[in-house]
Amino acid sequence: KESLENIGDKVSKIGSKSLLVTGKRSMSRLGFLDKAEGVLKKAGVEVVRYGGVEPNPTVGTVNRGAKLALEHNCDVVVGLGGGSAMDTAKAIAVLTGHWKEGATSIWSFSSLSEEKKVITPRTLPIVAITSTSGTGSHVTKYAVFTNDKTSAKPGIGSEFMYPRLSVVDLDIVSTMPPIVTATTGFDVLAHAMESIISTASNPISELYALEAIRMVYKYLPRAYTKGDDREAREKMALADTYAGWAITVSPPELPHAMSHPISGHYPDISHENLISLPIRQIGEE
């Protein structure tokens, strides 16, 4: 757990000019975008904003962000928001770092691309500041994006995509409204359950996954009914982190495999809502 107020010096040791990636409204409306920029600037880190990232971000959104980062010579990418903002930040870091090697679209790193470019240490360093307790993106090596033309939605992943700094600020996650608390909480549950049934499951990933499930069962109802319950918010943030670690070791299974093609074609449906649908059936099986 880390406070947004304390990240300036840490980020300054990672880079001197940041691309600050965020979504469309909430982080700006709640004042956290301005706060993050102020903290970074106070520590001597220049800030270039890249906002308006949509739910289920597209290849075009990533490519435009990388061009902006290149234009301003950014050397660190900061993602502030939910999974879409953090995934976009990771993907931008990959594309920006490999631009000089001939990569001009994040799609070229996709398994569906004919090029299938390899992600290397040239990837820019990433800072992830999560606004939800659900996606686990602040601790994983994955990013998912949608092809603007075909609606295909693959993911990319690499050890070079792990954030250098992950921030979970309870003041931020406590602002989630009940519906977001519930749906992102089900994403935590899905990550943990899918990790356990994964063919790559092992005693270490299972340990984290089982503890995440226990905490979701105990604390998600509390976080949903009383948003200012700090203990419940902290435990859900920890469950999110544990489940994120679990899926990094033993990747998700059927619910995520089902959800990505659907959200690729119907981007207005949130990832969390799609994930929550098959959870009951998986649990009963």
Rosetta silent file (secondary structure, phi, psi, omega in degrees, C-alpha in Angstrom):
SEQUENCE: KESLENIGDKVSKIGSKSLLVTGKRSMSRLGFLDKAEGVLKKAGVEVVRYGGVEPNPTVGTVNRGAKLALEHNCDVVVGLGGGSAMDTAKAIAVLTGHWKEGATSIWSFSSLSEEKKVITPRTLPIVAITSTSGTGSHVTKYAVFTNDKTSAKPGIGSEFMYPRLSVVDLDIVSTMPPIVTATTGFDVLAHAMESIISTASNPISELYALEAIRMVYKYLPRAYTKGDDREAREKMALADTYAGWAITVSPPELPHAMSHPISGHYPDISHENLISLPIRQIGEE
SCORE:     score description
SCORE:     0.000 S_00000001
   1 L     0.000  133.630 -177.646    0.000    0.000    0.000 S_00000001
   2 L  -142.801  141.603  178.444    1.428    3.410   -0.956 S_00000001
   3 L   -84.999  140.523  177.189    0.071    6.921   -0.768 S_00000001
   4 H   -56.980  -32.996 -177.994   -0.132    8.954   -3.941 S_00000001
   5 H   -64.893  -20.889 -172.420    1.454   11.822   -2.039 S_00000001
   6 H  -103.801    8.995 -172.950    4.665    9.847   -1.514 S_00000001
   7 L   -89.035  -13.639 -172.847    5.441    8.639   -5.024 S_00000001
   8 H   -54.536  -53.390 -177.745    7.268   11.690   -6.364 S_00000001
   9 H   -63.892  -36.944  179.886   10.769   10.806   -5.194 S_00000001
  10 H   -65.676  -43.979  179.699   10.330    7.166   -6.197 S_00000001
  11 H   -67.631  -35.599 -179.554    9.235    8.052   -9.713 S_00000001
  12 H   -62.643  -23.014  177.032   12.059   10.604  -10.049 S_00000001
  13 L   -83.549  -10.840 -179.969   14.512    7.729   -9.617 S_00000001
  14 L   -97.707  -40.814 -178.676   12.845    5.894  -12.494 S_00000001
  15 L  -160.921  168.073 -177.210   12.499    8.698  -15.044 S_00000001
  16 L  -112.821  -13.378  179.263   12.524   12.461  -15.498 S_00000001
  17 E  -140.011  115.671 -172.086    9.669   12.967  -17.975 S_00000001
  18 E  -106.816  145.768  165.207    6.426   11.048  -17.582 S_00000001
  19 E   -97.862  116.186 -177.014    3.471   10.303  -19.786 S_00000001
  20 E   -97.257  107.046 -173.475    0.528   10.319  -17.364 S_00000001
  21 E   -99.534  130.744  179.856   -2.167    8.026  -18.778 S_00000001
  22 E  -148.917  174.069 -177.495   -5.713    8.104  -17.435 S_00000001
  23 E   -83.425 -155.067 -170.991   -9.331    7.441  -18.365 S_00000001
  24 L   -83.088  -41.322 -169.657  -12.118    9.746  -19.418 S_00000001
  25 L  -139.097  -50.453 -160.924  -13.515   11.341  -16.287 S_00000001
  26 H   -60.309  -45.079 -177.605  -13.298    9.924  -12.785 S_00000001
  27 H   -66.409  -32.742  175.934   -9.651   10.580  -11.875 S_00000001
  28 H   -73.020  -46.756 -178.145   -9.942   14.139  -13.159 S_00000001
  29 H   -61.558  -36.903 -177.853  -13.338   14.764  -11.557 S_00000001
  30 L   -84.790   -4.933  176.121  -12.176   13.455   -8.184 S_00000001
  31 L    90.026   -0.925 -176.606   -9.006   15.548   -8.249 S_00000001
  32 H   -76.003  -26.847  177.494   -6.523   12.671   -8.318 S_00000001
  33 H   -66.428  -48.367  176.888   -5.194   13.528  -11.775 S_00000001
  34 H   -61.905  -39.313 -179.413   -4.225   17.036  -10.686 S_00000001
  35 H   -64.291  -44.704  179.293   -2.819   15.637   -7.448 S_00000001
  36 H   -61.945  -43.873  178.988   -0.666   13.079   -9.258 S_00000001
  37 H   -62.650  -42.615 -179.955    0.658   15.714  -11.633 S_00000001
  38 H   -63.334  -42.200  179.791    1.446   18.055   -8.754 S_00000001
  39 H   -63.908  -42.270 -179.922    3.283   15.383   -6.783 S_00000001
  40 H   -66.652  -45.326 -179.404    5.374   14.413   -9.793 S_00000001
  41 H   -63.986  -37.642  178.857    6.247   17.982  -10.729 S_00000001
  42 H   -61.525  -30.758  179.483    7.209   18.777   -7.142 S_00000001
  43 L   -87.994    4.377  177.921    9.730   15.926   -7.335 S_00000001
  44 L    88.810   12.600  179.269   11.176   17.321  -10.568 S_00000001
  45 L   -97.532  119.915  176.894    9.397   14.928  -12.930 S_00000001
  46 E   -69.010  151.712 -175.580    7.900   16.578  -16.010 S_00000001
  47 E  -128.906  129.057  170.417    4.368   15.498  -16.894 S_00000001
  48 E  -117.608  119.837 -177.312    2.655   15.046  -20.257 S_00000001
  49 E   -82.857  140.367  170.197   -1.006   14.120  -19.894 S_00000001
  50 E  -134.809   97.100 -175.678   -2.700   11.513  -22.048 S_00000001
  51 E  -107.525 -177.328  176.327   -6.343   11.233  -21.039 S_00000001
  52 E    81.370   15.261  177.817   -9.568    9.917  -22.447 S_00000001
  53 E   -63.682  128.545 -176.552   -8.647    6.238  -22.455 S_00000001
  54 L   -84.810  158.602  168.484  -11.845    4.307  -23.102 S_00000001
  55 L   -59.845  143.068 -174.783  -13.021    1.118  -21.399 S_00000001
  56 L    55.560   66.412 -173.458  -11.669   -1.785  -23.450 S_00000001
  57 L   -61.789  153.727 -175.314   -8.904    0.365  -25.025 S_00000001
  58 E  -105.051  167.042  175.247   -8.069    0.044  -28.698 S_00000001
  59 H   -57.557  -42.056  179.978   -4.909   -0.313  -30.739 S_00000001
  60 H   -60.662  -40.482  178.648   -5.420    3.250  -31.970 S_00000001
  61 H   -62.070  -43.153  178.493   -5.524    4.601  -28.425 S_00000001
  62 H   -65.507  -46.364 -177.618   -2.230    2.882  -27.610 S_00000001
  63 H   -61.651  -41.441  178.791   -0.565    3.986  -30.842 S_00000001
  64 H   -65.652  -37.930  178.057   -1.560    7.631  -30.335 S_00000001
  65 H   -64.629  -40.153  178.621   -0.249    7.536  -26.791 S_00000001
  66 H   -64.945  -40.375  177.971    3.088    6.160  -27.936 S_00000001
  67 H   -62.511  -39.356  177.785    3.411    8.894  -30.554 S_00000001
  68 H   -65.267  -42.034  178.601    2.763   11.510  -27.865 S_00000001
  69 H   -62.690  -40.381  178.684    5.379    9.930  -25.604 S_00000001
  70 H   -67.975  -41.357 -179.897    7.900    9.942  -28.438 S_00000001
  71 H   -59.029  -35.602 -176.691    7.083   13.529  -29.383 S_00000001
  72 L  -103.444    8.364  178.117    7.845   14.675  -25.831 S_00000001
  73 L    55.696   43.071  178.318   10.754   12.279  -25.194 S_00000001
  74 L   -69.966  143.102 -179.752    9.047   10.657  -22.204 S_00000001
  75 L  -120.904    6.742  173.874   11.132    8.088  -20.362 S_00000001
  76 E  -152.686  143.297 -179.992    8.535    6.673  -17.944 S_00000001
  77 E  -116.045  126.260 -178.666    4.836    5.881  -18.351 S_00000001
  78 E  -112.015  121.978  176.210    2.444    6.333  -15.422 S_00000001
  79 E  -101.915  122.782 -179.734   -0.992    4.705  -15.530 S_00000001
  80 E  -121.581  111.976  179.165   -3.601    6.217  -13.204 S_00000001
  81 E   145.196 -152.898  179.614   -7.016    4.559  -13.091 S_00000001
  82 L   -85.191 -162.670 -175.921   -8.591    1.171  -13.615 S_00000001
  83 H   -59.944  -35.395 -178.893   -7.459   -1.726  -15.740 S_00000001
  84 H   -64.553  -45.250  179.334   -7.974    0.106  -19.029 S_00000001
  85 H   -65.295  -43.125 -178.316   -5.712    3.010  -18.059 S_00000001
  86 H   -70.867  -40.107  175.997   -3.035    0.732  -16.625 S_00000001
  87 H   -61.954  -42.089  178.484   -3.141   -1.703  -19.567 S_00000001
  88 H   -62.429  -42.400  178.373   -2.872    1.227  -21.959 S_00000001
  89 H   -60.051  -44.043  179.197    0.107    2.600  -20.035 S_00000001
  90 H   -62.376  -46.118 -178.201    1.875   -0.763  -20.239 S_00000001
  91 H   -65.215  -38.957  176.338    1.185   -1.116  -23.949 S_00000001
  92 H   -61.799  -41.232  179.301    2.364    2.444  -24.622 S_00000001
  93 H   -61.169  -38.879  178.076    5.572    1.684  -22.728 S_00000001
  94 H   -65.201  -52.887 -175.066    6.165   -1.336  -24.954 S_00000001
  95 H   -65.440  -42.854 -179.911    5.512    0.442  -28.244 S_00000001
  96 H   -60.406  -43.701 -177.927    7.429    3.603  -27.338 S_00000001
  97 H   -67.242  -24.052 -176.577   10.482    1.617  -26.308 S_00000001
  98 H  -107.440    6.621 -175.915   10.539   -0.374  -29.538 S_00000001
  99 H   -59.385  -42.251 -178.404    9.653    2.402  -31.990 S_00000001
 100 H   -68.091  -15.152  178.102   13.237    2.831  -33.162 S_00000001
 101 H   -90.199    6.330  176.353   13.312   -0.892  -33.906 S_00000001
 102 L   100.816    3.973  178.282   10.569   -0.438  -36.492 S_00000001
 103 L   -85.567  118.871 -179.301    7.484   -1.051  -34.361 S_00000001
 104 L  -118.550    1.626  176.116    4.807    1.499  -35.265 S_00000001
 105 L  -148.515  139.295  178.280    1.726   -0.266  -33.880 S_00000001
 106 H   -63.460  -22.579 -179.744    1.148   -2.221  -30.691 S_00000001
 107 H   -59.599  -28.741 -177.422   -0.658   -4.779  -32.838 S_00000001
 108 H   -64.955  -14.833  177.851    2.704   -6.001  -34.129 S_00000001
 109 H   -94.751   -4.120 -177.908    3.360   -7.515  -30.681 S_00000001
 110 L   -76.231  150.060  176.341    0.090   -9.438  -30.686 S_00000001
 111 L   -66.947  -18.014  179.135   -0.029  -13.195  -31.179 S_00000001
 112 L   -88.241   -6.344 -179.829   -2.565  -12.519  -33.950 S_00000001
 113 L   -84.485  147.255  176.133   -0.122  -10.346  -35.871 S_00000001
 114 L   -68.145  -28.443 -177.454    1.959  -11.755  -38.695 S_00000001
 115 L   -74.910  -43.072 -179.373    4.973   -9.898  -37.309 S_00000001
 116 L    49.344   54.918  179.595    4.768  -11.227  -33.731 S_00000001
 117 L   -63.805  150.794 -177.368    7.430   -8.840  -32.487 S_00000001
 118 L   -96.182  135.309  177.569    9.210   -9.756  -29.263 S_00000001
 119 L   -81.684  129.345 -174.039    8.993   -7.515  -26.195 S_00000001
 120 L  -123.849  178.875  177.119   12.467   -6.667  -24.900 S_00000001
 121 L   -63.018   -5.804  176.963   14.087   -4.607  -22.121 S_00000001
 122 L   -67.922  -14.702  176.797   13.685   -1.560  -24.383 S_00000001
 123 L   -53.002  132.368  178.685   10.189   -1.246  -22.898 S_00000001
 124 L   -65.764  150.368  176.378    9.908    2.015  -20.948 S_00000001
 125 L   -63.569  148.234 -173.746    9.546    1.704  -17.165 S_00000001
 126 E  -121.994  138.246  171.044    5.962    1.634  -15.924 S_00000001
 127 E  -119.125  129.436 -177.444    4.292    3.041  -12.818 S_00000001
 128 E  -118.422  121.605  178.148    0.789    1.751  -12.046 S_00000001
 129 E  -117.297  106.202 -172.906   -1.608    3.611   -9.734 S_00000001
 130 E   -85.763  142.792  177.138   -4.823    1.627   -9.410 S_00000001
 131 L  -108.756   -1.844 -179.538   -8.224    3.185   -8.778 S_00000001
 132 L  -131.053  167.444  172.700  -10.110   -0.116   -8.393 S_00000001
 133 L  -117.712   82.197 -174.792   -9.797   -3.382   -6.532 S_00000001
 134 L  -168.513  -45.407 -169.760  -10.388   -5.815   -9.316 S_00000001
 135 L   -80.809  -27.761 -177.430   -8.184   -5.878  -12.391 S_00000001
 136 L    72.045    2.587 -173.962   -4.854   -6.758  -10.783 S_00000001
 137 L   -63.584  -21.237 -179.097   -3.143   -4.863  -13.590 S_00000001
 138 L   -70.650  -12.948 -179.910   -0.956   -2.971  -11.132 S_00000001
 139 L  -127.676    4.935 -178.052    0.993   -6.169  -10.407 S_00000001
 140 L  -103.950  170.467 -179.265    0.701   -8.221  -13.608 S_00000001
 141 L  -104.376   19.686 -173.394    2.751   -8.439  -16.786 S_00000001
 142 E  -112.665  156.834  168.605   -0.261   -8.331  -19.112 S_00000001
 143 E  -148.804  143.707 -178.534   -2.138   -5.802  -21.229 S_00000001
 144 E  -125.518  140.014  179.788   -5.204   -6.333  -23.411 S_00000001
 145 L  -149.242  161.325 -175.392   -6.408   -4.168  -26.305 S_00000001
 146 E  -109.500  135.459  174.568   -8.922   -4.295  -29.156 S_00000001
 147 L   -71.257  122.736 -176.336   -8.178   -4.083  -32.867 S_00000001
 148 L   -59.855  -31.066 -173.458  -10.102   -1.058  -34.185 S_00000001
 149 L   -92.501  -41.886 -173.756  -10.843   -2.744  -37.507 S_00000001
 150 L  -101.312  -14.316 -176.351  -11.477   -6.412  -36.700 S_00000001
 151 L    69.102    7.939  173.687  -12.627   -6.126  -33.044 S_00000001
 152 L   -65.979  144.709 -175.312  -10.221   -8.928  -32.137 S_00000001
 153 L  -133.519   81.063  176.893   -9.017   -8.559  -28.553 S_00000001
 154 L   -89.525  177.152  175.009   -5.761  -10.364  -27.790 S_00000001
 155 E  -124.217  162.836  171.734   -3.370   -9.723  -24.958 S_00000001
 156 E  -124.960  157.208  179.629    0.358   -9.282  -24.684 S_00000001
 157 E  -158.760  142.697 -179.903    2.574  -10.177  -21.768 S_00000001
 158 L  -163.459  150.365  176.109    6.219   -9.998  -20.816 S_00000001
 159 H   -61.450  -20.643  179.893    8.402   -9.847  -17.737 S_00000001
 160 H   -81.961    0.007  178.947    9.445   -6.402  -19.003 S_00000001
 161 H  -102.467    0.893  174.082    5.879   -5.168  -18.512 S_00000001
 162 L   -64.847  132.647  175.830    5.817   -5.530  -14.753 S_00000001
 163 L   -60.624  139.333  174.200    5.383   -2.064  -13.196 S_00000001
 164 L   -70.048  -32.150  179.924    8.503   -0.748  -11.492 S_00000001
 165 E  -137.890  127.950  176.661    6.240    0.871   -8.918 S_00000001
 166 E  -115.560  130.982 -175.210    2.697   -0.178   -7.977 S_00000001
 167 E  -120.842  125.059  172.374    0.542    2.179   -5.930 S_00000001
 168 E  -120.652  103.416 -178.799   -2.596    1.273   -3.977 S_00000001
 169 L  -104.777  118.487 -177.271   -3.931    4.385   -2.271 S_00000001
 170 H   -62.628  -27.646  177.265   -6.977    3.748   -0.089 S_00000001
 171 H   -64.361  -31.277  179.271   -8.163    7.313   -0.630 S_00000001
 172 H   -79.637  -53.052 -175.595   -8.469    6.503   -4.335 S_00000001
 173 H   -66.583  -22.783  179.649   -9.997    3.021   -4.187 S_00000001
 174 L   -73.080   -9.614  178.811  -12.463    4.156   -1.518 S_00000001
 175 L   -85.841   -5.275  179.231  -14.122    6.443   -4.071 S_00000001
 176 L   -61.017  129.268  174.308  -15.464    3.507   -6.086 S_00000001
 177 L   -68.891  164.281 -175.842  -19.279    3.578   -6.180 S_00000001
 178 H   -53.491  -43.482 -176.375  -21.086    0.405   -5.077 S_00000001
 179 H   -64.842  -38.797  177.983  -21.647   -0.980   -8.573 S_00000001
 180 H   -70.401  -38.920  175.771  -17.961   -0.624   -9.485 S_00000001
 181 H   -56.916  -44.474 -177.728  -16.965   -2.088   -6.125 S_00000001
 182 H   -68.118  -49.656 -174.605  -19.156   -5.116   -6.830 S_00000001
 183 H   -69.274  -40.510  177.485  -18.162   -5.758  -10.437 S_00000001
 184 H   -69.693  -31.008  174.760  -14.432   -5.272   -9.893 S_00000001
 185 H   -63.106  -36.914  176.471  -14.714   -7.448   -6.800 S_00000001
 186 H   -69.129  -28.577  175.048  -16.113  -10.213   -8.977 S_00000001
 187 H   -65.453  -40.155  174.498  -13.112   -9.759  -11.270 S_00000001
 188 H   -57.996  -47.988 -179.521  -10.880  -10.491   -8.265 S_00000001
 189 H   -60.189  -42.315  179.278  -12.937  -13.610   -7.580 S_00000001
 190 H   -63.194  -44.894  178.340  -12.686  -14.688  -11.216 S_00000001
 191 H   -56.789  -47.443 -177.157   -8.916  -14.238  -11.259 S_00000001
 192 H   -65.568  -46.608 -178.771   -8.533  -16.334   -8.128 S_00000001
 193 H   -64.977  -43.389 -179.431  -10.927  -19.092   -9.210 S_00000001
 194 H   -67.042  -34.084  177.479   -9.505  -19.308  -12.726 S_00000001
 195 H   -62.905  -39.174 -178.859   -5.981  -19.428  -11.355 S_00000001
 196 H   -67.426  -39.655 -178.049   -6.894  -22.445   -9.234 S_00000001
 197 H   -88.710   -1.163  179.185   -8.436  -24.384  -12.138 S_00000001
 198 L   -62.888  145.683  176.159   -5.682  -23.315  -14.546 S_00000001
 199 L   -65.810  -16.931  178.924   -3.554  -26.079  -16.044 S_00000001
 200 L   -96.898    5.807 -178.112   -0.562  -24.080  -14.780 S_00000001
 201 L   -58.344  144.118  179.714   -1.841  -23.943  -11.196 S_00000001
 202 L  -147.121  170.746 -175.778    0.733  -24.738   -8.535 S_00000001
 203 H   -57.437  -32.572 -178.928    0.971  -24.600   -4.730 S_00000001
 204 H   -72.325  -50.181  179.960    2.253  -21.007   -4.715 S_00000001
 205 H   -64.358  -35.684  179.674   -0.411  -19.547   -7.004 S_00000001
 206 H   -65.894  -36.088  178.390   -3.075  -21.583   -5.212 S_00000001
 207 H   -60.057  -48.589  178.883   -1.996  -20.150   -1.861 S_00000001
 208 H   -65.951  -41.834 -176.988   -2.526  -16.575   -3.086 S_00000001
 209 H   -64.814  -43.757 -179.696   -5.728  -17.455   -4.934 S_00000001
 210 H   -64.821  -39.006  178.113   -7.362  -19.159   -1.962 S_00000001
 211 H   -67.845  -36.624  176.716   -6.545  -16.258    0.331 S_00000001
 212 H   -62.539  -43.246  178.626   -7.973  -13.840   -2.242 S_00000001
 213 H   -61.865  -43.083  179.771  -11.214  -15.835   -2.358 S_00000001
 214 H   -60.488  -43.551 -177.839  -11.441  -15.838    1.426 S_00000001
 215 H   -70.012  -37.723  176.572  -10.999  -12.064    1.584 S_00000001
 216 H   -60.914  -46.307 -179.701  -13.537  -11.419   -1.185 S_00000001
 217 H   -58.772  -39.301 -175.148  -16.099  -13.558    0.642 S_00000001
 218 H   -84.784  -38.820 -167.805  -15.517  -11.684    3.895 S_00000001
 219 H  -108.561  -20.237 -179.612  -14.878   -8.117    2.809 S_00000001
 220 H   -62.442  -43.660  177.245  -16.594   -7.459   -0.546 S_00000001
 221 H   -59.186  -36.515  178.491  -20.100   -7.220    1.005 S_00000001
 222 H   -68.199  -44.889  179.627  -18.743   -4.732    3.533 S_00000001
 223 H   -64.202  -33.298 -179.799  -16.992   -2.614    0.910 S_00000001
 224 H   -70.461  -45.017 -174.366  -20.156   -2.659   -1.194 S_00000001
 225 H   -82.584  -25.184 -178.813  -22.559   -1.604    1.557 S_00000001
 226 L  -139.399   93.290 -173.306  -20.240    0.864    3.285 S_00000001
 227 L   -62.710  -22.518 -178.864  -17.761    2.493    0.959 S_00000001
 228 L   -94.513   14.705  175.203  -15.852    4.255    3.724 S_00000001
 229 L   -75.957   97.752 -172.706  -15.033    1.000    5.555 S_00000001
 230 H   -63.876  -37.931  179.664  -11.248    1.362    5.403 S_00000001
 231 H   -64.112  -44.685  179.802  -10.523   -2.168    6.573 S_00000001
 232 H   -63.470  -40.935  178.595  -12.785   -3.662    3.920 S_00000001
 233 H   -63.803  -42.595 -179.743  -11.243   -1.448    1.234 S_00000001
 234 H   -64.976  -42.909 -178.799   -7.731   -2.406    2.307 S_00000001
 235 H   -68.115  -35.437  176.741   -8.517   -6.124    2.360 S_00000001
 236 H   -68.978  -36.165  175.543  -10.154   -5.971   -1.071 S_00000001
 237 H   -64.010  -38.988  178.065   -7.105   -4.146   -2.419 S_00000001
 238 H   -68.513  -40.477  176.726   -4.938   -6.900   -0.964 S_00000001
 239 H   -60.727  -41.659  177.217   -7.199   -9.579   -2.449 S_00000001
 240 H   -59.096  -44.249 -179.840   -6.881   -7.854   -5.819 S_00000001
 241 H   -66.300  -45.603  178.520   -3.098   -7.892   -5.493 S_00000001
 242 H   -60.138  -45.486 -179.606   -2.983  -11.542   -4.424 S_00000001
 243 H   -65.645  -35.058  175.653   -5.239  -12.600   -7.292 S_00000001
 244 H   -62.717  -43.705  175.914   -3.095  -10.568   -9.696 S_00000001
 245 H   -61.433  -40.894 -177.659   -0.003  -12.411   -8.531 S_00000001
 246 H   -61.703  -45.011 -177.340   -1.844  -15.719   -8.884 S_00000001
 247 H   -75.075  -17.301  174.306   -2.838  -15.176  -12.528 S_00000001
 248 H   -69.529  -34.669  179.262    0.678  -14.072  -13.381 S_00000001
 249 H   -84.638  -44.395  179.711    1.883  -17.532  -12.374 S_00000001
 250 L  -128.151   97.210 -169.886   -1.161  -19.517  -13.539 S_00000001
 251 L   -59.719  159.266 -178.563   -3.077  -17.533  -16.194 S_00000001
 252 L   -61.030  161.979 -177.172   -6.881  -17.194  -16.349 S_00000001
 253 L  -116.087 -132.616 -166.810   -9.076  -19.775  -18.029 S_00000001
 254 H   -56.729  -49.118 -177.109  -12.553  -19.920  -19.605 S_00000001
 255 H   -55.864  -43.227  178.837  -14.347  -16.795  -18.237 S_00000001
 256 H   -70.027  -38.405  177.997  -11.617  -14.467  -19.483 S_00000001
 257 H   -62.712  -32.948  177.653  -11.307  -16.378  -22.752 S_00000001
 258 H   -76.042  -37.492 -171.153  -15.057  -15.917  -23.242 S_00000001
 259 H   -73.580  -36.737 -173.363  -15.179  -12.271  -22.225 S_00000001
 260 H   -63.450  -46.110  176.965  -12.483  -10.808  -24.459 S_00000001
 261 H   -61.439  -36.247 -179.320  -14.088  -11.619  -27.839 S_00000001
 262 H   -67.189  -48.420 -178.506  -17.438  -10.312  -26.573 S_00000001
 263 H   -69.838  -23.301  174.024  -16.067   -7.013  -25.249 S_00000001
 264 H   -63.371  -38.796 -179.920  -14.042   -6.642  -28.437 S_00000001
 265 H   -88.645  -25.451  179.946  -17.293   -6.533  -30.415 S_00000001
 266 L  -127.995   73.430 -171.858  -19.348   -4.813  -27.708 S_00000001
 267 L   -65.290  -15.986  179.162  -16.907   -2.415  -26.012 S_00000001
 268 L   -75.091  -13.181  175.767  -19.616   -0.651  -24.013 S_00000001
 269 L   -87.499  122.881 -176.158  -19.955   -3.770  -21.857 S_00000001
 270 L   -69.043  151.167  177.313  -17.354   -3.590  -19.122 S_00000001
 271 H   -56.562  -42.785 -176.366  -14.862   -6.390  -18.651 S_00000001
 272 H   -64.259  -40.168  178.707  -15.958   -6.816  -15.044 S_00000001
 273 H   -64.384  -40.333  179.416  -19.626   -7.264  -15.968 S_00000001
 274 H   -66.964  -39.592 -178.422  -18.776   -9.904  -18.540 S_00000001
 275 H   -65.651  -35.225 -174.299  -16.499  -11.755  -16.143 S_00000001
 276 H   -69.861  -21.742 -174.967  -19.122  -11.896  -13.409 S_00000001
 277 L   -63.428  -47.084 -176.026  -21.643  -13.792  -15.564 S_00000001
 278 L   -87.534    0.287 -173.919  -20.024  -17.256  -15.646 S_00000001
 279 H   -61.326  -43.239 -178.768  -18.658  -17.194  -12.093 S_00000001
 280 H   -61.216  -43.859 -179.046  -21.674  -18.902  -10.526 S_00000001
 281 H   -65.110  -40.964  178.619  -21.616  -21.697  -13.073 S_00000001
 282 H   -61.816  -43.396 -179.387  -17.866  -22.188  -12.647 S_00000001
 283 H   -62.856  -39.488 -179.335  -18.298  -22.311   -8.868 S_00000001
 284 H   -68.344  -33.268  177.884  -21.068  -24.895   -9.094 S_00000001
 285 L   -69.274    0.000    0.000  -18.954  -27.099  -11.323 S_00000001
